[in-house]
Amino acid sequence: MARVETKRLPGYKAKAVKILRSPAVQATVLNRAQRMQRAAGEGFATSTYMRRDRATASVITSTFRGRYRQAKYRTLSRAIDAARG
């Protein structure tokens, strides 16, 4: 396999991290997680936090009923489409 030489743009990573940690991206990530939570129904909660280089959000089970529905019916897997668009 041929070796490909790559060149990095100066300051690119810092600019990308700045964008990924911006309030606009945080709001978008939270909005998508909340849409997924609403689609999953009762027994689920959103959790948001800031990683070193980006904002993240997740939907987690918050009650026994939510854990049961996730285990039996894969509720969160089925609700992923709500977060996409």
C-alpha positions in Angstrom: 0.0 0.0 0.0 1.3 3.4 -0.9 2.1 5.8 1.9 0.0 9.0 1.7 1.4 12.2 3.2 -1.1 14.4 4.9 -0.8 18.0 6.0 -2.8 19.5 8.8 -4.3 22.9 8.6 -2.9 25.2 11.4 -5.5 25.8 14.1 -8.1 23.5 12.6 -8.6 21.4 15.7 -9.0 24.3 18.0 -11.6 25.8 15.6 -13.5 22.5 15.4 -13.5 22.1 19.2 -14.8 25.7 19.6 -17.7 25.0 17.2 -18.5 21.6 18.8 -18.6 23.1 22.3 -20.6 26.2 21.2 -24.0 27.0 22.8 -25.7 26.4 19.4 -24.4 22.8 19.2 -25.3 22.2 22.8 -28.9 23.3 22.2 -29.1 21.1 19.1 -27.8 18.1 20.9 -30.1 18.6 23.8 -33.1 19.2 21.4 -32.4 15.9 19.6 -32.1 14.0 22.9 -35.4 15.5 24.2 -37.1 14.5 20.9 -35.9 10.9 21.4 -37.0 10.9 25.0 -40.5 12.1 24.0 -40.7 9.4 21.4 -39.6 6.7 23.9 -42.3 7.8 26.3 -42.5 7.6 30.1 -39.6 6.2 32.1 -36.7 7.8 30.3 -34.6 10.9 31.0 -32.0 13.0 29.1 -28.5 13.5 30.4 -26.3 16.2 28.9 -22.6 16.9 29.6 -19.6 18.5 28.1 -16.7 16.3 27.1 -13.2 17.6 26.5 -13.9 18.4 22.8 -17.6 18.3 22.3 -21.1 18.6 23.8 -22.9 15.3 24.2 -26.4 14.1 25.3 -27.9 10.7 26.0 -31.3 9.3 26.8 -31.3 6.9 29.8 -33.8 4.8 31.6 -35.0 6.6 34.8 -37.5 4.2 36.3 -38.1 0.4 36.6 -40.8 0.6 34.0 -38.4 2.3 31.5 -35.8 -0.4 32.1 -38.4 -3.0 31.6 -39.6 -1.5 28.3 -36.0 -1.0 27.1 -35.2 -4.7 27.9 -38.3 -6.2 26.4 -39.2 -3.9 23.5 -35.9 -2.1 22.7 -37.8 1.2 23.1 -34.7 3.5 22.8 -33.5 1.7 19.7 -36.9 2.3 18.1 -36.9 6.0 19.1 -33.6 6.8 17.4 -35.4 8.0 14.3 -37.1 10.8 16.2 -33.6 12.3 16.9 -32.5 12.2 13.3 -34.8 14.7 11.7 
